[in-house]
C-alpha cells in the first residue's frame, strides 16, 4: 500500500501525494494522483527532467477541467532518487541522471533505473486497481523528457494506452545530444538498441497507424531547445510515412516551460477525454 503524504481538496475532487516502496526500482518512489468526484478514465502525465511528482499538479492548472471531464491524473516522479550510485549527484544535467522512462542495461544504472518496468508493471496497475478503472480507458502524455517517455512507451506497448499526446517532446533522441548522452550511459554504445527507445524510429517501424484517432503534439517556437534537442519534424515525417494522423501545432512566442504547458493543457485534456470515451 502507498503511504499518503498529503491530501488537498481541489475542484470537488482531491489531489493526493503518495510514497511507496517500489519492487521494480528497489527504492521508495513518489507519485501524485488527482481523483475527480466521478473518475471515468485515467490520464498519466510524464514530467520532464527538472520536475517531480508535484510539478504538473502545482503548475499546469489541469485539475479544474479534469474534474469536469472525469479524468483522474497520475503524475509519477521522473526518476529513481537516493540510490547513491557513484556520480549520481553530479549527473542531474540534461540527459543523464534522469530516468528517461526506460530500463537501463548498463552498470551502475541497471540496478535501479527501471522506469519503464516501474510504470507499466507496478504503478499503473496499482492505481487502476485502486480507482476501479478499466485499463482500456487510460491515456498518456508528457512534456520534454516526459513527452519522449509518453510517445515511446505508447508505441512500445501497443494497446496499453488508448490516447496519446505530448508537449515539446524529445522526438528523435538518437539524433540529439540529450538522447545520445542518456542512451550511451543507460543502454551502452550499440546504437541499434537506442532505436527501440526513439519515438520517430518506433513510428517509422509501424505497419499501420497505431492511433487512428490522432496524436496531439504542441511545440513552442521560442523554445531554446527546439532546433538542437527536440526535433519535432522527425516525428512529423515518421507519422506521415505510416499515415498516422498527427496534429503538430507550432506556437509563436512560447518557450519550453510551464507557462506554455498551462496555455495548451486544456486542449490535451479534451483530446484525451474524447479518445478515452471512444475506447473499448
C-alpha positions, -999 to +999 in steps of 0.1 A: +000+000+000+012+035-008+017+059+021-004+091+019+019+121+023-007+149+018-042+154+006-058+186-007-094+192-018-094+206-053-123+214-077-146+189-060-120+162-061-088+156-042-052+160-050-030+134-032+007+128-030+020+093-021+052+074-014+056+036-017+083+010-017+088+000-054+097-036-061+108-027-096+131+002-086+142-011-053+138+023-037+109+044-024+091+063-052+066+091-051+036+099-072+007+124-073-029+114-080-058+138-087-091+120-082-122+138-095-156+134-080-166+108-106-134+092-122-142+077-155-108+074-170-071+077-161-047+101-177-009+097-169+014+127-172+052+121-175+072+151-165+105+165-177+139+163-162+139+190-136+105+181-123+090+159-096+056+143-090+043+177-077+053+199-106+025+193-130-001+192-102+010+226-089+018+245-121-003+232-150-037+241-137-053+209-150-075+198-121-105+221-128-111+207-163-100+171-153-127+172-126-153+183-151-142+156-176-139+128-150-102+123-157-080+110-128-045+124-132-015+103-123+018+121-121+048+098-113+082+111-102+106+112-131+134+091-118+149+070-090+163+091-062+188+083-034+204+052-050+239+065-041+252+054-075+287+068-080+284+101-098+246+103-094+247+137-076+267+152-104+247+135-131+215+156-129+221+176-160+200+173-192+202+138-204+218+119-176+208+110-140+171+114-150+151+082-156+144+088-193+114+064-189+134+033-199+151+003-182+188+007-181+210-022-191+244-008-181+262-006-148+259+011-124+224+023-136+208-010-144+200-019-107+177+010-101+170+028-133+139+008-143+113+034-150+096+016-179+090-016-158+080+005-128+054+025-147+040-003-168+042-033-144+038-017-110+025+018-106-001+019-134-018-014-124-018-004-088-035+029-095-060+014-119-070-012-093-073+014-066-096+036-086-115+007-101-109+019-136-109-001-168-074-004-181-087+002-216-095+038-206-060+050-199-043+078-217-007+090-217+010+124-223+041+142-211+065+171-215+101+172-228+118+141-215+083+130-204+070+137-239+097+113-251+085+088-225+049+091-234+055+086-272+079+057-268+060+038-241+028+041-260+045+028-292+065+001-274+034-013-256+005-014-282-029-014-266-018-002-232-029+034-238-060+044-257-049+081-262-016+098-267-002+134-268+030+153-260+042+188-252+076+198-266+088+162-266+123+149-273+111+134-305+142+119-321+166+112-292+191+091-312+199+123-331+202+148-303+228+154-276+204+148-246+193+114-261+227+103-272+242+110-237+214+092-219+213+062-242+251+057-242+251+057-204+220+036-198+219+013-229+256+011-239+272+020-272+251-001-296+231+025-314+208-002-328+195-007-292+188+030-289+163+029-318+139+009-297+135+040-274+132+067-301+097+078-309+105+087-345+122+054-352+094+035-335+068+053-355+086+046-388+085+008-379+047+007-376+028-013-401-003+008-396-013+039-377-013+030-340-036+059-330-061+064-358-079+090-337-048+111-339-018+122-318-016+158-305+018+175-301+023+211-291+056+229-296+066+265-288+087+282-314+106+303-288+117+271-271+155+274-268+159+236-271+138+232-303+165+231-330+191+211-313+173+188-289+136+183-297+134+177-335+096+175-339+100+175-377+114+140-374+082+127-357+062+146-382+078+129-412+076+095-395+039+098-389+034+109-425+052+078-436+028+054-419-003+076-423-006+083-386-028+113-380-007+140-362-017+175-351+017+191-346+009+227-335+037+252-335+031+283-313+050+315-319+065+331-289+061+302-265+091+287-247+097+253-230+083+259-196+050+256-176+036+289-189+034+271-222+020+239-207-007+258-188-016+276-221-024+244-240-032+218-214-069+222-218-067+210-254-047+180-243-073+170-216-101+174-241-082+154-267-077+125-242-113+127-229-127+124-264-104+094-273-110+077-240-147+079-243-144+060-275-121+034-261-134-001-256 
